[in-house]
Amino acid sequence: MKKDNPRRSFLKKATLTSAALTAAPLVWSSGYEEKIALQRQYAPQAFSPNDHINLALIGAGIQGIYDTKAALSVAGITLVAACDLYTGRLDRAKELWGDAIFTTRDYREILSRKDVDAVIVATPDHWHQKITIAALEAGKHVYCEKPMVQDPKDGQAIINAQRKSGKICQVGSQSMASLGNEKAKQLYMDGAIGEMVMLDMYNDRYSAEGAWQYPIPPDADPETVDFDTFLGGAPKVPFDTKRFFRWRNYQDYGTGVAGDLFVHAFSTLNHILDSHGPNRALSTGGLRYWKDGRDVPDVTITLYDYPKTDTHAAFNAAFRINFIAGNGGGGGFKLIGTEGEMEVGQNSVTLKRSKLGMVPGGYSMVAFTEATQEKIRAGYAQQNLESRASSLNVGTTTWEAPRDYKGGHHDHFYNFFTAIREKGSVVQDPTFGLRAAGAALLANESYFKKGPVQWDPTGMKFI
Ligand SMILES: NC(=O)c1ccc[n+]([C@@H]2O[C@H](COP(=O)([O-])OP(=O)(O)OC[C@H]3O[C@@H](n4cnc5c(N)ncnc54)[C@H](O)[C@@H]3O)[C@@H](O)[C@H]2O)c1
């Protein structure tokens, strides 16, 4: 979608709602209220038996539980089965969803069941591709957690399997589906920040849990944990509960902060800008504090180049993750443009537009005589630069989602199930998922190669 003149189109709209630019917070514009109203139509009584979807969970760990809860917040969904390699997680699944659910350690037993329509794949990253393809081939719809693949080279096979199967495959960066992200997309397309100049993303953490030191249960042993299956195609190593429960810390199973955190940012950014993503990355960092056996950095700084396209100017993105943030932590995601900037969250967007200073102030005038300063000011006035600058609509506005908004995770599952029910499509399909994962994983490629790396965001290949 090409924007003709971003500034003019936004100023026109801004004039119509000039109060909007000074008062905060605002309710969402009517389009967003409609979206919420649409979701509310899906009250349980609206379901015919044909709309009912039976779901199974493969990988019943932390995110598998959050995913299943979000999935079950959409009406007409039943969890019928769960699969995991640790017995305690299967016990937990029954505790949460009842003894009637079928449980197994073997995902193939889930895929062969006729009563399963769709599966969530929430295993560690190194299992995503294999299980997703097997599920599609078995005729199941798939919600695959992000990053869609551990290695971008594995992505095309999922795209092909989804096309061949005709089933819905949705990748799980749920923020992208939120009202906050949708509002940011609308504002960007309306020209609210002008042309993109920079993207500033950071995530600072200051806790062991934030640094992926997840708890190891006291009953974990070779009986309760199927360690050999967990390893899958990764190198064989002796039984190790740290590797099993803290798999993110090892390149063999995870994707570091790139696949864990950057990938969400790329899903959001590519969606807002209608972009295929960056074409170059340069990453640095190191393992500074969490020397617990991990082989991935705990501080990462990556710079990305986005090339110019029909929907955005060429711009740079800076991503920073710090797992030893002495200030207690926090995060940010800010799009910075020629006309302003916006901080984007799942439930809110804050837009700041400011006046571009054209007329020099005292700083540079100090070196001229009073008479020369007068002449310089007169020259600017003659060009009418001052009045043009002050006619810009400036101020800070925050849009907030309604209090009872169910959030991006609910919306993402709602979109997935709606696509299944209506034989439609999803935005975060395997092509979208590979573009987000590929962009994110460039950070690892560059970090370990110690130099810049290039990527074809449309062809989805390393150059
Ligand atoms: N969308 C998000 O916001 C979000 C948040 C956290 C994690 N994730 C993603 O979710 C996935 C899981 O992360 P997590 O934090 O829940 O990890 P986790 O370790 O808590 O859970 C993973 C579970 O998968 C099981 N498992 C491993 N191999 C399996 C196999 N072959 N078959 C069946 N089960 C298997 C493990 O036993 C474990 O219980 C990861 O890909 C991660 O990137 C997404």
The ligand as a Gaussian input file, in Angstrom:
#p B3LYP/6-31G(d) Opt

LIG

0 1
 N        4.607000     -16.379000      22.143000
 C        5.248000     -16.095000      23.258000
 O        5.103000     -15.015000      23.853000
 C        6.157000     -17.131000      23.848000
 C        6.553000     -17.016000      25.179000
 C        7.358000     -18.020000      25.709000
 C        7.765000     -19.072000      24.905000
 N        7.386000     -19.141000      23.606000
 C        7.807000     -20.257000      22.758000
 O        7.124000     -21.417000      23.185000
 C        7.964000     -22.559000      23.069000
 C        8.037000     -23.276000      24.415000
 O        8.653000     -22.419000      25.362000
 P        8.396000     -22.634000      26.932000
 O        8.899000     -21.454000      27.629000
 O        6.991000     -23.021000      27.133000
 O        9.346000     -23.893000      27.219000
 P        9.107000     -25.025000      28.319000
 O       10.404000     -25.698000      28.490000
 O        8.430000     -24.446000      29.521000
 O        8.078000     -26.012000      27.629000
 C        8.426000     -26.815000      26.540000
 C        7.804000     -28.190000      26.784000
 O        7.958000     -28.959000      25.599000
 C        8.192000     -30.294000      25.995000
 N        8.824000     -30.983000      24.878000
 C       10.108000     -30.912000      24.444000
 N       10.272000     -31.660000      23.352000
 C        9.067000     -32.229000      23.086000
 C        8.621000     -33.143000      22.110000
 N        9.431000     -33.609000      21.164000
 N        7.339000     -33.555000      22.161000
 C        6.505000     -33.114000      23.131000
 N        6.877000     -32.246000      24.086000
 C        8.157000     -31.818000      24.058000
 C        9.056000     -30.187000      27.229000
 O        8.927000     -31.319000      28.019000
 C        8.490000     -28.945000      27.899000
 O        7.548000     -29.241000      28.907000
 C        9.302000     -22.049000      22.564000
 O        9.409000     -22.225000      21.177000
 C        9.280000     -20.585000      22.888000
 O       10.052000     -19.804000      21.999000
 C        6.568000     -18.193000      23.071000

